[in-house]
């Protein structure tokens, strides 16, 4: 039987050493991307792959926190694992690194020194728009080759139709609606599901359509609670004793303010709009409401087939870009194919829901209330 190495073309020339790191929030499919990069680079080109642990944090530590990745990790089992075997971080911007005394220091040169110490010919960064902005700035400053693989449950990276992790997050949210519907019907309740997505409503919109929601609220479309309450009343008048509401975490409350929480590490995260919406709807409709905040359940699941496939295709293409001498590129999915685009295009602006786009028109066509009418 032919081996993977014998089936794939080998690049002539000197041995390359490439690095790979995962940065930002975790999601399903990251390990499939790591596996793909290692399979293509080691098995296809005979290169070395160094896995950098905990994003840029691994390049700040001394000794450097890295491990060589060989074909022993390229088993089918890693495809099924959630999270990332390399670890990740969404804190510690090396250009403004928080110090113990409360100050911030520019440690970017330490990261660049780490990359040079490893002798990397190129770095593959698996991240979202925030991670890419930092990594690209480091690459420009340090003069090293960078290729990006988009991953985010929010699906807000520009220039790509989908990112690693998004499909699984939508699946988990849809399954939650599937589980909430029978209990809602059993108790004559309005069930509110709050989902992640940061400043974009992609998860809420897609899962709401797939899960048969009556109301979908996303940050891109202003709403009034009165419009939502009126729609729920119409549903009840039509003979149904329950309603399903999906709300994205970044949707503003009744006063127009984002609902956020201060974290111990100093960061601010969304969360809590579901409870405020539930209280308001209970007052206006007289219905019994229950709120489920899905939270990080959307991140930690076993990846869907689609996330595994997308991650695998992205990893192979990223390595092939390096083999072709290309850098400062983002691997992207467009028109049912893997392409690559300038990395700067991916971080120019986030990809939010188009209020006039296909899925919004679909939701309206299905009679789903988006809170604006």
N, C-alpha and C positions, 0 to 999 in steps of 0.2 A: 504494500500500500504506500502511495506517495506521501511523503511528509509535507507539512505546511510549508517548510522552507523550500522544498523542491518545486512546489506548485506556484510560488510567487516569484516574480523577477527580483534578482539581486542587483543592487547598485554597485558599480565598480568604484574603486577608489579607496581612500583611507577609512579606517574604522571611525564611526561617529559615536559620540556620547551625547545622548539627549536626556533632559530632565522632564519630569511631569509632576505637577502639583494640582491639588483641588483646593479651591478657595471660595469663601463665602458660605452661605447656608448649605447644609447637606441636602441631598435629594436622592430618590431612587434612580439607578442607572449609572451612577458614578463608577462603580466597580466594573461594569461592562465597558465603559470608555477606557479605563486603565488597562483592562485585559486586551482590548483591541489594539491599543498603542503598543503594548509589549509584544503581542503576537506578530504585528506587522514589522516593527522595528527589529526585534531580535530574530524572529523566525524568517522574515522576508528579506531583511537587509544585512543581518549579521551584526547589528549595532549593539551598544550597551544602553540600557535604560536605568536611570537613577530616579527613584521615587522620593520626592521631598515631602517630609511629614509636616502636617498642620500648616499648609500654605507657606506664606513667606516667613512664618515663625521659624520653620525649620532652617531657613537661611540666615536667621539672626542668631541662632544658638551656636555656641562653640564648645565642643566640636559640632560641626554641622549635623543636623538630624536628617539623615538620608539612608536609604537602603537600595541595594541593587535589585532590580526586578528581572527575573528570568522567566523562561517558559514554564517553570513549575507553578506559577500563579495562573497560567492561561488554561485553567480547567473550566469545565462547564459549570461547576458549582459557584464560581465567583459571579457568574451572570445573574444568579438568583439572589445575591446578597444586597440588602439595602445599605445605606450609608456609604462610607468610603474607607477602604483599608489603609489609606494614607492619612486619614484625619483631615480636618479642615478648621478654618477660623474665619469669623467675620468681624474680628476686632484686631487692633494693632496695626493701623495704617503706618507703614514704615516712614512716610513723610511727616507724620505727626504722631509719633509713637508715645503713648501715655507712660509716664515714669512714676515710680513710687511716691515721689513728693508732690504729685499732682500736675507737674509741668509736662509739656510735650516736646519731643526732640526728633529731629530729622535723622533717621537711621538708614536712609536709603543706600548710602555708600557701603554699609555693612552687608546689606542684601546683595548688592552688586559684587562685592568682594567674595561672598560665598559662591556665587555663580562662577566667578573666575577660578576660584579654588577647585571647584568640581571639574573644570575644564569642559564645560558644556558647549556643544556646537549649536544647540538650540534648546529652547524651553517650550513645553506645551502647557498652557494654563487652562484648566477646566474651571470656568467661573461664570459669573453674571456681569452685568454692565459695570457695577462698582469695582469688582475685582479687575476687570479688563482695563479700566481707567488707571488703576494703580500699576498694574503689570506693564502696560504700554509705556507709562511714564518712566518706569524703571528701565525698560528696554531702550528707550530713547536716550536716557541719561547714561546707561552703561554700555550701549552699543552691542547688545546681544540680540540674537534672533528669537522671535516670539511668534507662536501660533496659538490661537484661541479656539477652544471648544465650548460652545454655549451650553450652560446648564442653569436652570432656574425653574422652580415650580410656577413662578409668576408669569413665565413666557413673555417677558417684557424686553428681551434683548432685541435691538433693532436688526434689520436685514436678514432675519431668519424666521421662517413660518412656525417653527417649533424648536424647543430646547429640551435637553435631557432633563427628565424629572417631571415635566408638565403633564404628560399623559397619565402617569401614575397618580398624581395629585388629583386630577379630574376624576379618575376612576374611584378613588377613595371617597371623594365628596359625593359622587353619584351613588355609590353603595350606601353611604350614610342616609341619603334621601330614601333609598329603597327600604332601609330598615326603619326609618322614622314614619313612613306612610302608614303601615299597619297599626302602629300604636296611636298615631294621630286619629285614625278612623275609629279605633276602639274607644277613645275617650273624648271624642268631639273637641279636639284641640287644634290650635294653630301652632305648628312646629316651625321654629326659626333656626336655621342652620347658618352659623357664621363661619366663613371659610377664609383662608389666607389669600395672598396675592399682592401684598404690598400696595402700591399705588395703581395697580391695574386690576380690572375686573374679569380677566380671562377665565379663571377657575370658576368663579360664580356663574358667569354666563353659560359656559359650556356644560357644567354639571347641572345647572338649573334646567336647561333644555332637556338634557338626557334623563334627568331624574323626575321630570314631570312637575316642576315647581309651578306654583300659581303666581308667585311674585319673585322677581330677581332685582336686587338693588346693587348697582356698581358705581364706583366713584366717577366714572365718565359721564353719567347721566344724572342731573339733579332730580331730586324727588321731593314729594311732600308726604308726610305720614297720613294726611287726610285722603290722598289718592289711594294709598295702599289699603287703608281701612275700608274705603268704599268698595274696592275690588273684592276684598274678603267678604264683605256683606253680600255682594252680588253672588259670589260663589255659594254662600249659605242659602240665599234665596232660590238658587237653582236646584236645591235639594241635597247638596253635599254638606256633610257635617264636619269637615276638616279642611285645612289649607296648609300648604307648604311654602315657606318663604326662605330664600337664600339671600344672604347679604354678605358682600365683600368687606373685609376688615377695615378698609380705608374709607368706607362710606361715612360721611359726616353725620353728627347727631342732629337733633331738632333745632339746635341753636346755630348750626353751621360750623361746628368745631369738630376736628378729628378726635377720636377717642383713643388715647394713647396711655401707655404705662411706662414709668421710669424703671429701668432695670438696675440691678446692683452694680453692674459694671460701668454704668454711666450712660448706656445707650437708651434709646426710646423706641418702643415697639407699639404697633397697633394692637387693639384688642378690647372688646367690651361693647361694641356697637349693637351686638345682638341683644344684650340684656336691656339696653335703653330702648331699643325698638320694641322689644317684647312688652315692656311696661306701658309704652305709649299705645300700642295696639290693643292691649287688654282694656285700657281706659276707654278707647274710642269704640271698640266693637263689643265689649262685654264678654269676649271669648276667653277661654282659658288658654294661656300661652305657655310654651316650654321652649327653652333656648339650649341649643347644643353648640358649643364652640369647638370646632374640630381641631384647630391648632396643629401641633407638630405630628399628629397622626398622618397628615398628608405627606410628610417628608420621609417617614421611616419605613414605608411599606416595601415589600418585595416588588421589584419593577415589573411593569407590564411588558408584554412582548414588544410593543412599539418602542418603549424607552430603551429596551435592550438592543433592538435593531438600529434605532437612530444613533445610540451611543457607539455601537460597533462601526457603523458607516462613518461617523465623525472621526473616530480614532484612526481608522485606516487612511482617510483622506488627509488628516493632519500630518501623519508620518510621511505620506507621499509628497506633501508640500515641501517638507524639509528636504527630502531627497531631490526635489526639483530646484532647490536653492531659493525657495520663496519664504518670506517672513513678513511679519506685521500684517497677517491675514487672519480672518475669522472663518472657520468652517461653518457653513450654513446649509439649511434645507429650504430649497425653493423649487416649486413646480415638480414635486415628486423626485427630486434629484439632489445629490450633495454637490454644492458649489463652494467657492470661497470668495470672500469680499474683503475690502480693506478693513482692518480692525477699527480704524477711526470711525467708519460708518456705523459700526455696532454700538459705539458709545456716544454717538452724537446726540441721540435723543431716545428715550424709552419708547417701547412699542405698546401703546395702550389700546383699549378697545375702541374701534371706530364706531361712533354712535349711528352712523349710516351704513355700517357694514352688513355682511351677509348674516351673521349670527344674531345681530340685533333685529334685523328685518324678520328673521325666522321666529324669534321669540314673540315679536308683535303679531306675526301671522298666526301663531298658535294661541293667541289670546292671553299670553303671559303679561302681567303688569310689570312695567319697569319704573313705576312710581312717578311718572311725569304726566300721566293723563288718566 
